[in-house]
Protein backbone atom coordinates (compact mmCIF):
# COMPACT_ATOMS: atom_id res chain seq x y z
CA UNK A 1 0.00 0.00 0.00
CA UNK A 2 2.90 2.35 0.79
CA UNK A 3 4.33 1.72 -2.65
CA UNK A 4 1.08 2.63 -4.37
CA UNK A 5 0.79 5.88 -2.40
CA UNK A 6 4.44 6.65 -3.20
CA UNK A 7 3.85 6.15 -6.97
CA UNK A 8 0.67 8.23 -6.92
CA UNK A 9 2.50 11.03 -5.09
CA UNK A 10 5.45 11.00 -7.54
CA UNK A 11 3.05 10.98 -10.49
CA UNK A 12 1.04 13.88 -9.08
CA UNK A 13 4.20 15.93 -8.53
CA UNK A 14 5.62 15.23 -12.01
CA UNK A 15 2.35 15.73 -13.93
CA UNK A 16 2.53 19.55 -14.07
CA UNK A 17 6.08 19.35 -15.44
CA UNK A 18 5.05 17.01 -18.29
CA UNK A 19 1.95 19.07 -19.08
CA UNK A 20 3.95 22.28 -19.34
CA UNK A 21 6.45 20.62 -21.68
CA UNK A 22 3.76 19.66 -24.20
CA UNK A 23 2.49 23.08 -25.18
CA UNK A 24 2.12 23.35 -28.96
CA UNK A 25 3.66 26.34 -30.72
CA UNK A 26 1.22 28.93 -32.05
CA UNK A 27 1.37 29.10 -35.86
CA UNK A 28 0.36 32.02 -38.03
CA UNK A 29 -2.34 31.60 -40.67
CA UNK A 30 0.02 31.98 -43.64
CA UNK A 31 2.26 29.26 -42.21
CA UNK A 32 -0.68 26.89 -41.84
CA UNK A 33 -1.90 27.58 -45.38
CA UNK A 34 1.59 27.08 -46.75
CA UNK A 35 1.88 23.71 -44.98
CA UNK A 36 -1.51 22.63 -46.31
CA UNK A 37 -0.45 23.57 -49.86
CA UNK A 38 2.81 21.64 -49.53
CA UNK A 39 1.50 18.48 -47.87
CA UNK A 40 -2.06 17.98 -49.17
CA UNK A 41 -1.84 15.43 -51.99
CA UNK A 42 -5.34 16.12 -53.29
CA UNK A 43 -4.58 19.83 -53.74
CA UNK A 44 -1.33 18.96 -55.51
CA UNK A 45 -3.16 16.67 -57.94
CA UNK A 46 -5.65 19.46 -58.77
CA UNK A 47 -2.76 21.84 -59.35
CA UNK A 48 -1.08 19.39 -61.71
CA UNK A 49 -4.35 18.82 -63.58
CA UNK A 50 -4.81 22.58 -64.05
CA UNK A 51 -1.24 22.85 -65.30
CA UNK A 52 -1.84 20.01 -67.77
CA UNK A 53 -4.83 21.89 -69.23
CA UNK A 54 -2.60 24.91 -69.76
CA UNK A 55 0.06 22.84 -71.55
CA UNK A 56 -2.48 21.01 -73.70
CA UNK A 57 -3.95 24.36 -74.79
CA UNK A 58 -0.46 25.49 -75.80
CA UNK A 59 0.18 22.20 -77.60
CA UNK A 60 -3.10 22.45 -79.51
CA UNK A 61 -1.60 25.14 -81.76
CA UNK A 62 1.63 23.23 -82.43
CA UNK A 63 2.51 22.14 -85.93
CA UNK A 64 3.54 18.64 -86.81
CA UNK A 65 7.30 18.20 -87.18
CA UNK A 66 8.66 17.86 -90.72
CA UNK A 67 9.36 14.27 -91.73
CA UNK A 68 12.11 13.02 -94.02
CA UNK A 69 12.19 9.52 -95.47
CA UNK A 70 14.62 7.61 -97.69
CA UNK A 71 13.97 4.20 -99.20
CA UNK A 72 13.90 2.05 -102.29
CA UNK A 73 11.12 2.01 -104.89
CA UNK A 74 10.20 -1.03 -106.98
CA UNK A 75 13.41 -2.93 -106.30
CA UNK A 76 13.33 -6.66 -107.08
CA UNK A 77 13.49 -9.34 -104.37
CA UNK A 78 16.94 -10.80 -103.68
CA UNK A 79 17.86 -13.62 -106.05
CA UNK A 80 15.46 -12.46 -108.76
CA UNK A 81 16.77 -12.17 -112.31
CA UNK A 82 16.96 -8.57 -113.61
CA UNK A 83 16.12 -8.22 -117.31
CA UNK A 84 16.64 -4.49 -117.98
CA UNK A 85 18.21 -1.55 -116.17
CA UNK A 86 14.71 -0.18 -115.48
CA UNK A 87 13.94 -3.34 -113.44
CA UNK A 88 16.63 -2.53 -110.87
CA UNK A 89 14.40 -0.05 -109.06
CA UNK A 90 15.34 3.36 -107.73
CA UNK A 91 16.04 5.35 -104.60
CA UNK A 92 13.20 7.45 -103.22
CA UNK A 93 13.41 10.59 -101.05
CA UNK A 94 10.29 11.89 -99.31
CA UNK A 95 9.82 15.21 -97.48
CA UNK A 96 6.53 15.90 -95.69
CA UNK A 97 5.18 18.88 -93.73
CA UNK A 98 1.61 19.22 -92.50
CA UNK A 99 0.34 22.81 -92.65
CA UNK A 100 -2.73 23.03 -90.40
CA UNK A 101 -5.75 25.28 -90.76
CA UNK A 102 -5.48 28.25 -88.34
CA UNK A 103 -9.23 28.19 -87.60
CA UNK A 104 -9.00 24.54 -86.50
CA UNK A 105 -5.98 25.34 -84.32
CA UNK A 106 -7.84 28.15 -82.55
CA UNK A 107 -10.88 25.90 -82.02
CA UNK A 108 -8.69 23.20 -80.47
CA UNK A 109 -7.05 25.77 -78.23
CA UNK A 110 -10.43 26.99 -76.98
CA UNK A 111 -11.56 23.44 -76.25
CA UNK A 112 -8.41 22.66 -74.24
CA UNK A 113 -8.67 25.87 -72.22
CA UNK A 114 -12.16 25.06 -70.97
CA UNK A 115 -12.02 21.59 -69.39
CA UNK A 116 -15.30 19.69 -69.39
CA UNK A 117 -17.05 22.01 -71.88
CA UNK A 118 -16.81 20.29 -75.26
Order of alpha helices (4+ residues) and beta strands (2+ residues): alpha-alpha-alpha-beta-beta-alpha
